[in-house]
Amino acid sequence: MSELAINAHDDSEERPIKPAIMNGMRLKCPKCGEGKLLHSYIKVNDECSNCDLDLSHQRADDGPAYLTILIVGHLMGFALHIAWVTWRPEPWVLALSMSVIAVVGALALLPVMKGLIVGYQWAKRMHGF
């Protein structure tokens, strides 16, 4: 089969966006949902260990950090308001507790957002996927 025919077949393959994003958010391969997406905290594997999908094309860059800050920042704004109105803690207690919650939340959410971006890029055929 010629390379042109192979590429034409690949372009017609349907890539539903919701399963790809959900697989990415579970830190699994966006295509098969089985192989691990990351090999360290936020380092993407070069290829899927299950379906051999080339993941080196991903270009998440600052997207995951932006989304993480957006989500954690909004949640912390509400939490800060609720904590202040409900309990009126000392300012240093409020600052320390909110800082810890924000850091833990951001560190937990960052790999998930990385998976979301990679899954979206794969589903939309971005950057050579």
Order of alpha helices (4+ residues) and beta strands (2+ residues): alpha-alpha-alpha-alpha
